[in-house]
Every structure is written in C-alpha cells, then in structure tokens.
Amino acid sequence: MSPDQSTVLVVDDEQDVADLYAMWLQADYRVLSAYEGDEALDVLDDSVDVVLLDRRMPGQSGDEVLAVIRERDLNCRVVMVTAVKPDFDILEMGFDDYLVKPVTKDELQDTVEKMLTRVDYGAKLQEYYSLVSKKAVLESEKDSEALRTNEEYAELEDEIQELSAEVDDTREQLDDHDDFVGAFQDL
C-alpha cells in the first residue's frame, strides 16, 4: 500500500495534540482528525487504514471507541497513543500497538508505516495463497502436457513467483517478531 493512498485518523480530545500529529503525517498520508470519540466514529469508514486513538477522552473513551471499531469489523489498524500507562487491562483490548505519550514525530511516523506494512503483508499473503490454491487445483485435474502448453497456466506460475518475492520482501520489512505475529494474526 503506498502512503499516498493511505488514510490515518487521529483521535485526541486535546486539539493541539491531534493537530500536531496530523501536521507530522500530512505530507505522507491523507489525515483526518477527530477531537472526541463520537466524532471519530462518525468519520470512521472503510477508507481509514490506521487510527491513532487516545484512551482518556470525555464522552466516549478511546477504549469504547476501540470496541466499536472492532464490532464494526473494519479492516484498519488501531494504535493507542495515550498518557495512560499500560496495565493488565490491555490484554483484553483489540489494539495493534500502544504508544505512551509523549511521542516523537519519528516514533509516530514509524508506527504508522509499520501498521501499513502489516495491512499490505496480509493482503499480499491472502492473494498468494489464493493463486497457489488455483494452481494446485489445476495440477490435480490436468495432465503435465496440458499445463506445460497452456499460456494462462504459465502466467499463473509467473504471478505466483512474483508475488512470492513480494511477500518475502514485505515479511523482511516486518522487523521484529511482534510485527510478524501481528500481521499473521490479521489473517
């Protein structure tokens, strides 16, 4: 997924903080801002790839917004960006990453990029397995001569090989065990 196609939703009741995060990210992404939980849920749709979500907000808390996001089954990554120190309650929460404020520009940008890499990896891996499945079905039903002489089958093999290389490259970008596990769990 290229950054210019990605949308980040920044949700923080401290407008200055939300605006700062948006300013840091707007050169690389389409950025939306919301200053409370209800507003975030009104703005949130399938076009949002990453949500940067504060936990402690008046009205709907970030925890409640996160629960609604997961209930809606939206395909977006959620990063809690909050001054609330993590405790064991986070074990039951469905976020993808957790940053404790204050955060730096580099930390925020790196986290958003990591979340987008996870989304990209999941989509590529699903496509790869779909193509491999088609190849397996054809190989079980057709003889080797028919496969060898069929142009569409040859294109399928090329596509599988190319996608396999892309999946491997993306996997290498997932630089630690948690990134890889997170991306794999998304599948």
Backbone hydrogen bonds, N-H to C=O, Kabsch-Sander energy under -0.5 kcal/mol:
donor,donor_aa,acceptor,acceptor_aa,energy
5,Q,2,S,-2.0
6,S,3,P,-1.6
8,V,30,R,-2.8
9,L,50,V,-2.8
10,V,8,V,-0.6
10,V,32,L,-3.0
11,V,9,L,-0.5
11,V,52,L,-3.2
12,D,10,V,-0.5
12,D,34,A,-1.9
15,Q,13,D,-1.1
17,V,14,E,-0.6
18,A,14,E,-2.4
19,D,15,Q,-2.8
20,L,16,D,-2.0
21,Y,17,V,-2.5
22,A,18,A,-2.4
23,M,19,D,-2.4
24,W,20,L,-2.4
25,L,21,Y,-1.5
26,Q,22,A,-2.1
28,D,25,L,-1.7
29,Y,25,L,-1.8
30,R,6,S,-2.5
31,V,29,Y,-0.6
32,L,8,V,-2.8
34,A,10,V,-2.5
37,G,58,P,-0.6
37,G,60,Q,-0.6
40,A,36,E,-2.1
41,L,37,G,-2.2
42,D,38,D,-1.7
43,V,39,E,-1.9
44,L,40,A,-2.2
48,V,45,D,-1.7
49,D,7,T,-2.4
50,V,7,T,-1.9
51,V,77,R,-2.8
52,L,9,L,-3.1
53,L,51,V,-0.7
53,L,79,V,-3.0
54,D,11,V,-2.1
57,M,55,R,-0.9
62,G,55,R,-2.7
63,D,55,R,-0.7
65,V,61,S,-2.3
66,L,62,G,-2.8
67,A,63,D,-2.0
68,V,64,E,-1.9
69,I,65,V,-2.6
70,R,66,L,-2.3
71,E,67,A,-2.1
72,R,68,V,-2.3
73,D,70,R,-0.7
74,L,69,I,-1.4
76,C,74,L,-1.6
77,R,49,D,-2.9
79,V,51,V,-3.3
80,M,78,V,-0.5
80,M,97,D,-2.4
81,V,53,L,-2.2
81,V,79,V,-0.5
82,T,80,M,-0.5
82,T,99,L,-2.5
85,K,83,A,-0.6
90,I,87,D,-2.1
91,L,88,F,-1.7
92,E,89,D,-1.2
93,M,90,I,-1.4
96,D,78,V,-3.5
97,D,78,V,-1.2
99,L,80,M,-3.6
101,K,82,T,-2.5
101,K,99,L,-0.5
108,L,104,T,-2.4
109,Q,105,K,-2.8
110,D,106,D,-2.8
111,T,107,E,-2.0
112,V,108,L,-2.3
113,E,109,Q,-2.4
114,K,110,D,-2.3
115,M,111,T,-2.2
116,L,112,V,-2.2
117,T,113,E,-2.2
118,R,114,K,-1.9
119,V,115,M,-1.8
120,D,116,L,-2.5
121,Y,117,T,-2.8
122,G,118,R,-2.2
123,A,119,V,-2.1
124,K,120,D,-2.4
125,L,121,Y,-2.8
126,Q,122,G,-2.2
127,E,123,A,-2.1
128,Y,124,K,-2.7
129,Y,125,L,-2.5
130,S,126,Q,-1.8
131,L,127,E,-2.3
132,V,128,Y,-2.5
133,S,129,Y,-2.0
134,K,130,S,-1.9
135,K,131,L,-2.3
136,A,132,V,-2.3
137,V,133,S,-2.2
138,L,134,K,-2.3
139,E,135,K,-2.5
140,S,136,A,-1.6
141,E,137,V,-1.2
142,K,138,L,-2.5
147,L,143,D,-2.0
148,R,144,S,-2.6
149,T,145,E,-1.7
150,N,146,A,-0.5
150,N,147,L,-0.9
151,E,149,T,-0.6
154,A,150,N,-1.8
155,E,151,E,-2.2
156,L,152,E,-2.1
157,E,153,Y,-2.4
158,D,154,A,-2.2
159,E,155,E,-2.6
160,I,156,L,-2.5
161,Q,157,E,-2.3
162,E,158,D,-2.5
163,L,159,E,-2.7
164,S,160,I,-2.4
165,A,161,Q,-1.7
166,E,162,E,-1.9
167,V,163,L,-2.8
168,D,164,S,-2.3
169,D,165,A,-2.4
170,T,166,E,-2.6
171,R,167,V,-2.5
172,E,168,D,-1.9
173,Q,169,D,-1.2
174,L,170,T,-1.1
174,L,171,R,-0.5
175,D,173,Q,-1.7
180,F,176,D,-2.0
181,V,177,H,-2.8
182,G,178,D,-2.7
183,A,179,D,-2.4
184,F,180,F,-2.6
185,Q,181,V,-2.6
186,D,182,G,-1.3
187,L,183,A,-0.7
187,L,184,F,-1.0
